[in-house]
């Protein structure tokens, strides 16, 4: 695909799923999103840069829609992903990505507009290539709970499962956690995360690798972060038990508010106790503890 082209995703979006779907495609790195009426039916159009992986976009969308269906939402199977000649986004898309304060100490910013603000740690993220730009409620919730965790006590080590852009791992390092292992099973995401690690100067404290969380072999950590979908949390609940140390914390994002209680119940069966729930823009982040 040439530099003057984009990927366009078009999908039917009923009123009950429109808001969540819109938030989801923004977090996937959409450069612009339109909602329109076509033959009496609502559709959502989202535009992604040529550098985005079509296979990754399709897989993430498939998992997300599957999660909605599992919750009982009606979702069609009319999603279309196709190349699109430059519709004028080449310059305008950057206007969407502005520096965003998160919590009390963090500021998420793109490389072209990354100010240094007194009292805040600036995290520079190149948007549009992997999940995790900081513009989405699920990522913001994870960052806020991470910040609160570090305020109480800085853990010596953390794991970031499904790192995407690397934003949570970068935040963990900047907040003082000396050793962070960030993994993702998508090579494009790992490449993006490594580039963002370098932008933020944390390559010595964060190791980023291609790996599947389900089969990850590593020492357990006192803090595990996972900003992934509800279905994946259910599948990995027993793995979290193995990866979190006794008395350690588990922070789970990527949940619609309606999914929070069911996910907490599933993870509770693996031995975790919910400590808090944070809601941001209709998305829930769970903080759980593994009792000693």
C-alpha positions as CSV (number, residue, x, y, z in Angstrom):
1,X,0.0,0.0,0.0
2,X,1.4,3.4,-0.9
3,X,1.9,6.2,1.6
4,X,-1.1,8.0,0.2
5,X,-3.5,5.3,1.1
6,X,-5.3,4.1,4.3
7,X,-7.2,1.2,5.6
8,X,-10.9,1.8,5.9
9,X,-13.0,-0.3,8.3
10,X,-16.8,-0.2,7.7
11,X,-19.2,-1.9,10.1
12,X,-22.8,-1.8,11.1
13,X,-23.1,-0.1,14.5
14,X,-26.4,-0.2,16.3
15,X,-27.1,2.3,19.1
16,X,-26.4,-0.2,21.9
17,X,-22.8,-1.0,20.6
18,X,-21.9,2.3,18.9
19,X,-20.1,4.0,21.7
20,X,-18.1,1.0,22.8
21,X,-17.2,0.2,19.2
22,X,-16.1,3.8,18.5
23,X,-13.9,3.8,21.6
24,X,-12.4,0.5,20.6
25,X,-11.4,1.6,17.0
26,X,-9.9,4.8,18.4
27,X,-7.7,2.7,20.7
28,X,-6.7,0.4,17.9
29,X,-5.1,3.5,16.3
30,X,-7.9,4.9,14.1
31,X,-6.9,8.3,12.5
32,X,-10.6,9.3,12.1
33,X,-14.0,7.8,12.8
34,X,-17.3,8.7,11.1
35,X,-20.8,7.5,12.0
36,X,-23.3,7.7,9.2
37,X,-26.7,6.5,8.1
38,X,-26.7,4.1,5.1
39,X,-30.1,2.9,3.7
40,X,-31.7,3.4,7.1
41,X,-29.0,1.6,9.0
42,X,-26.2,3.1,11.1
43,X,-22.6,2.4,10.1
44,X,-19.3,3.3,11.5
45,X,-16.3,4.0,9.3
46,X,-12.8,4.1,10.8
47,X,-9.6,5.0,9.0
48,X,-6.2,3.5,9.8
49,X,-2.7,4.4,8.5
50,X,-1.1,2.3,5.7
51,X,1.5,1.1,8.3
52,X,-1.2,-0.7,10.3
53,X,-1.4,-4.5,9.9
54,X,-4.7,-5.5,8.3
55,X,-4.5,-9.0,9.7
56,X,-4.0,-7.6,13.2
57,X,-6.9,-5.1,12.8
58,X,-9.2,-7.9,11.6
59,X,-8.1,-10.3,14.5
60,X,-8.6,-7.6,17.2
61,X,-12.0,-6.7,15.8
62,X,-13.1,-10.3,15.6
63,X,-12.2,-10.9,19.2
64,X,-13.9,-7.7,20.3
65,X,-17.1,-8.5,18.5
66,X,-17.0,-12.0,19.8
67,X,-16.9,-10.6,23.3
68,X,-19.9,-8.4,22.6
69,X,-21.9,-11.4,21.3
70,X,-21.0,-13.4,24.4
71,X,-22.5,-10.6,26.5
72,X,-25.8,-10.9,24.5
73,X,-25.4,-7.8,22.3
74,X,-26.6,-8.1,18.7
75,X,-23.6,-7.6,16.3
76,X,-23.7,-8.1,12.6
77,X,-21.1,-9.9,10.4
78,X,-20.9,-7.1,7.8
79,X,-17.5,-5.7,8.7
80,X,-15.4,-4.7,5.7
81,X,-11.7,-3.8,5.7
82,X,-10.3,-2.3,2.5
83,X,-7.5,0.0,1.2
84,X,-8.6,3.6,0.6
85,X,-6.9,6.3,-1.4
86,X,-6.0,9.4,0.7
87,X,-9.3,11.1,1.7
88,X,-7.5,14.1,3.3
89,X,-6.5,12.4,6.6
90,X,-2.7,12.7,5.9
91,X,-2.4,15.9,7.9
92,X,-5.8,16.2,9.7
93,X,-5.5,12.9,11.6
94,X,-2.8,14.4,13.8
95,X,-5.2,16.9,15.3
96,X,-6.9,14.0,17.2
97,X,-3.8,13.2,19.1
98,X,-3.2,15.9,21.7
99,X,-1.3,15.6,25.0
100,X,-3.6,14.0,27.6
101,X,-3.1,14.2,31.3
102,X,-3.9,10.9,33.1
103,X,-4.1,10.5,36.8
104,X,-2.1,12.8,39.0
105,X,1.4,12.3,37.5
106,X,1.2,11.2,33.9
107,X,0.9,13.0,30.5
108,X,0.5,10.9,27.3
109,X,1.7,12.7,24.2
110,X,2.6,12.0,20.5
111,X,6.2,12.6,19.4
112,X,5.3,15.8,17.5
113,X,3.7,17.4,20.6
114,X,5.4,16.2,23.7
115,X,5.7,19.0,26.3
116,X,7.5,18.7,29.6
117,X,5.0,19.7,32.3
118,X,6.1,20.3,35.8
119,X,4.8,17.6,38.2
120,X,4.0,15.1,35.4
121,X,5.9,12.4,33.6
122,X,5.6,12.6,29.8
123,X,5.0,9.3,28.0
124,X,5.6,9.6,24.3
125,X,3.6,7.2,22.2
126,X,3.6,7.0,18.4
127,X,-0.1,6.4,17.6
128,X,-1.7,4.4,14.9
129,X,0.4,1.3,14.9
130,X,-0.6,-0.7,18.0
131,X,-3.2,-0.9,20.8
132,X,-2.6,1.6,23.5
133,X,-2.5,5.3,22.7
134,X,-3.7,6.6,26.0
135,X,-6.8,8.2,24.4
136,X,-9.1,5.3,25.5
137,X,-10.9,4.7,28.8
138,X,-9.4,1.3,29.3
139,X,-5.8,2.4,28.9
140,X,-6.4,5.5,31.1
141,X,-8.0,3.3,33.8
142,X,-5.0,0.9,33.8
143,X,-2.6,3.9,34.0
144,X,-4.5,5.4,37.0
145,X,-4.5,2.1,38.9
146,X,-0.8,1.6,38.1
147,X,-0.1,5.0,39.5
148,X,-2.0,4.3,42.7
149,X,-0.2,1.0,43.1
150,X,3.2,2.7,42.9
151,X,2.2,5.5,45.3
152,X,1.5,2.8,48.0
153,X,4.7,0.8,47.3
154,X,7.0,0.4,44.3
155,X,7.2,-3.3,43.3
156,X,10.6,-4.6,42.3
157,X,9.2,-6.2,39.1
158,X,6.1,-6.1,36.8
159,X,4.7,-8.0,33.9
160,X,2.7,-6.4,31.1
161,X,0.7,-9.0,29.1
162,X,-0.5,-7.9,25.7
163,X,1.6,-4.8,25.7
164,X,0.4,-3.3,22.4
165,X,2.2,0.0,22.1
166,X,4.1,-0.6,25.3
167,X,2.4,2.3,27.1
168,X,1.8,0.5,30.4
169,X,5.3,-0.9,30.6
170,X,6.7,2.5,29.8
171,X,4.6,4.1,32.5
172,X,5.7,1.4,35.0
173,X,9.3,2.1,34.3
174,X,8.9,5.9,34.5
175,X,7.1,5.5,37.8
176,X,10.1,3.7,39.3
177,X,9.5,0.0,38.8
178,X,13.1,-1.2,38.0
179,X,12.3,-4.3,36.0
180,X,9.4,-4.8,33.6
181,X,8.8,-7.6,31.2
182,X,6.3,-6.7,28.4
183,X,5.0,-9.3,26.0
184,X,2.7,-9.5,23.0
185,X,2.0,-12.3,20.5
186,X,1.8,-9.8,17.6
187,X,5.3,-9.1,16.1
188,X,4.1,-5.7,14.8
189,X,3.0,-4.7,18.3
190,X,6.3,-5.7,19.8
191,X,8.2,-3.7,17.1
192,X,6.0,-0.7,17.9
193,X,6.5,-1.1,21.6
194,X,10.3,-1.4,21.3
195,X,10.3,1.9,19.3
196,X,8.3,3.6,22.0
197,X,10.6,2.2,24.7
198,X,13.5,3.9,22.9
199,X,11.5,7.2,22.5
200,X,11.0,7.2,26.3
201,X,14.5,6.1,27.3
202,X,13.4,3.0,29.2
203,X,15.1,0.2,27.2
204,X,17.4,-0.7,30.1
205,X,14.5,-1.3,32.5
206,X,11.9,-2.8,30.1
207,X,12.4,-6.0,28.2
208,X,9.9,-6.5,25.4
209,X,9.4,-9.9,23.7
210,X,7.2,-11.8,21.4
211,X,5.4,-14.4,23.5
212,X,1.9,-15.9,24.3
213,X,0.7,-15.1,27.8
214,X,-0.9,-18.5,28.0
215,X,2.4,-20.3,27.7
216,X,4.7,-17.7,29.2
217,X,7.5,-19.1,31.4
218,X,8.9,-16.5,33.7
219,X,9.2,-15.9,37.4
220,X,6.0,-14.6,39.0
221,X,5.8,-10.8,39.7
222,X,4.2,-8.7,42.5
223,X,2.4,-6.7,39.8
224,X,0.8,-8.0,36.6
225,X,-0.9,-5.7,34.1
226,X,-3.2,-7.0,31.3
227,X,-5.2,-4.6,29.1
228,X,-6.8,-7.1,26.9
229,X,-10.4,-8.3,26.1
230,X,-12.8,-9.9,28.6
231,X,-12.7,-13.3,26.7
232,X,-8.9,-13.3,27.0
233,X,-9.1,-12.6,30.8
234,X,-11.5,-15.6,31.2
235,X,-9.1,-17.8,29.2
236,X,-6.0,-16.7,31.2
237,X,-7.5,-16.6,34.7
238,X,-5.5,-19.7,35.8
239,X,-2.4,-18.3,34.1
240,X,-2.7,-15.1,36.2
241,X,-2.6,-17.3,39.3
242,X,0.8,-18.7,38.2
243,X,2.2,-15.3,37.2
244,X,1.2,-13.2,40.3
245,X,3.2,-13.7,43.5
246,X,1.3,-14.3,46.8
247,X,0.0,-10.9,48.0
248,X,0.7,-9.5,44.5
249,X,-1.7,-7.3,42.5
250,X,-3.4,-8.0,39.2
251,X,-4.7,-5.0,37.1
252,X,-7.1,-6.0,34.3
253,X,-8.3,-3.5,31.6
254,X,-10.1,-3.8,28.3
255,X,-13.5,-4.4,29.9
256,X,-16.8,-2.8,29.1
257,X,-18.4,-1.7,32.4
258,X,-21.0,-4.4,31.9
259,X,-18.3,-7.0,31.8
260,X,-16.5,-6.1,35.0
261,X,-18.5,-8.2,37.5
262,X,-18.5,-11.4,35.4
263,X,-14.7,-11.0,34.8
264,X,-14.1,-10.5,38.5
265,X,-16.1,-13.6,39.3
266,X,-14.1,-15.7,36.8
267,X,-10.8,-14.5,38.1
268,X,-12.0,-15.0,41.7
269,X,-12.4,-18.7,41.0
270,X,-8.7,-18.7,40.2
271,X,-8.0,-17.3,43.7
272,X,-8.1,-13.5,43.4
273,X,-10.0,-11.0,45.4
274,X,-11.3,-7.8,43.9
275,X,-9.8,-4.7,45.6
276,X,-11.2,-1.9,43.5
277,X,-13.0,-1.1,40.2
278,X,-12.3,2.1,38.2
279,X,-14.7,3.3,35.5
280,X,-13.6,5.6,32.7
281,X,-15.7,6.5,29.7
282,X,-17.8,3.3,30.1
283,X,-14.8,1.1,30.5
284,X,-13.8,-0.8,33.6
285,X,-10.4,-1.6,35.1
286,X,-10.1,-4.1,37.9
287,X,-7.6,-4.2,40.7
288,X,-7.3,-7.7,42.3
289,X,-5.1,-9.2,44.9
290,X,-3.8,-12.7,45.2
291,X,-4.1,-13.6,49.0
292,X,-1.1,-15.1,50.7
